[in-house]
């Protein structure tokens, strides 16, 4: 046998490792591939990469453009450190994004914030990754968002195929560097993203320069072949592969597919410590940065500072939650209830009523109070023999509600379909013919159901759209919940994040408003006993908390108080009242 034939025959055999190794440390990857002035795409769970960026550039002014589908509280450290001059995102999460530091960063001109929606950010990355200049969308049209987006990235044009409605186009987004967290990869860069992360792959595909992947574990090419359906970033796109155990910390990582990596819970206390530091005095913020950003020189040193016991506990708690599911059933009680529980039960009843009346097949829920209300409605409908499913925008479809948080590890473990955000906001929430009800919160709402979640009249920035506009534009119908107060319920809005065309119902802590008989304005259709002893007293109270001249339906109803059974289920879903507070 010739030497050449021997080499060819050997090449036909599967190899444990294939392709050139791109393995290096995170610090080496950042130093090599990330340069001042770059547009950096950061995936939702790339926290190890985030801290590597912070360590490398803290104290300098690299003038990055940062793009992320959503911007977490920790990601804003790049803003507070002066590393970012422009932010391209759909929303800024949590209390930090509404805090003084972020407001000052935008108002004082140091940060340009370009706010989109989840679906349109993804479409921009998909266009960039598909080699096309733009893609169409149904989102944003008719909102104030459309008026503030740059003309070279968003446009509305006549429909070329006959419909009188305009079409919105979003331009391709092409970052210089993408930093992605994967579950596992081989040394050549073939990377597994679990299904609800897979949308992050479009950040890598759209990238015009370097893709840095960090993973919880590096595995063989043979292992990658076994998990080929989960490989979303091929090796030829990847510039660096970095081992980063707990690379998604402090986020939750659920892994029900690749045995080499255990699941772990998010660390709420770590995230809260960041929030406290950002919202505290300058010396408190500086101390936190010194401890967690400037102190540890590497990812490994960061983990050592956290402590192996703490990390092991996150893994153990994840396993315990996956095994035990819901909290124990609370003892049945006929004791009282508060306004929040009344509103949540009323919301659940209304969701169930709307779903049955219109034949909806699934309910889209968001974070906060909408989740336990939706979950209670789900069980009420199931009790009545009505087949319905629950969906979250993160990619979980038809999961079994097990708690108050939409992204809990139990919800990641129980769906009948685990997809990604693009599928949820396109194939499922596809417009008027979608058999769905979206349950959403607000910052402000007007009498026509138009919603603001972006910016107050005094310029105070709120979270942004996230998936709010996408849901409302894509669902068959929209139900809103919110505590009733004049600052929320306004005659007119200064900023419209989401047009109210499909808003039909608004549930408050005092009563329920609806658009009846095709009317464009919300009217009061029912009230709770907490609003007043009589209908007249309740109407007076509710009108006093509404910012417009609220009309009252002729057949005004009184909503019954929560039943004991409803309270038991609600308290089992949220025993610590995390969503209700």
C-alpha angles and dihedrals in degrees: 000000000000120000090242093054090048090054092048092049090048089051089058091062118090111257125217090223124024132184132019116314114246095178116142139136121280089245092055092047094051092046092050103040109026117075134174112276094028124140103234123198112203120195121225096257101032094114095138087056091046092056091045088055091048093050093048100046107024110131094024133090106234093161095222125183105222120202124184132156087238127002116228127207091258093050089060088069084082087061096045090049091055093244097122128062097173132032121198111188146117099241147355111230130230137338095323091063090054093044132106098262094057093043090052093047090058100036096048091055099246094112130044109204115199107191123202133154128267094254096046094048088052091048090052090053091045090053090050092047093046096050095243124125097231146350131217125247139182092211127097096022110132095014132111087244089073091058094054102044118100117264092232091060106035133037139160117218137174114274105257092208102063107270113129091221117096123243123228119221126199121200124236116270115217115182121195094224132020123199112198132180114214133179096236137344137181119242091265091060105256098151134202116216114184110237100265089051096049094098086069087070089075088065088060094042092050094048115116094196135017129358116203115196123191120186140185089240140004113228137180125277088246089059089049090054089055090056098038095135088063097048105105101160115054120213096247090067094052126091101180136017115203126189107228116164109203087014090156094055127161087027127078117262117195117191118180096154116045111058096201094075126052121216120252135193125240117260107238094181093057091051091046091051088057091049092050091049094048092048094042134077120304092254090055091051092047091050092051091049091049091051100044107020110028098026104061110060096198141020089257091054089049090055092047090053090051089051130236091247091059092049092046090052090056089055092047093049091050091054092047092051092048090053100042105033116181125033117260115283109268117233112271110256138178092203122128131286134214133234093266092054091046091052092046094050091045089050091050092050091049092048090052092047094050093045093052094043094052100033096240116177101202141019123223111212134186134201127291124028094348090071101060090039091053092045092051089050089050091057093043089054092046089051088055092051095252114142110224136148135213124228135187125200091240091075105271111132125180096000124162109253106239105161146349100283118083092209097046117138092246090058091050089052100049111048122121087215123026109191134143139268094271092058093047095050096041117027095032104030093043103146138272094345093055108117090224146112118210117209111202142168129224145207093207135359134185132212092271093054096255109152136212123199097149119063138357124226091258090058096258108151119228128191099288130228103304101167095331097101091040092053095047093046093046106038124088090235139356129224118192129200127192141141108264116245133136094250090059101036104057135171091228134009126225091207128028113202093169127022112231099226094119098034106113104157137036118189117198137176090262105037147321129282122199143173102241129196093001095302118155095221128074116243132188110260103165141011138198128238088244088068094062145324092253134031090252093053092046093051091049091051093047094047089050089058095046123088096216136048095278116210121217126221116243091234096049110178134204113232112228116241119258115286119234091247092053091051092049092054093043092050091048090054093048108019094162093045092236093150096036097055 
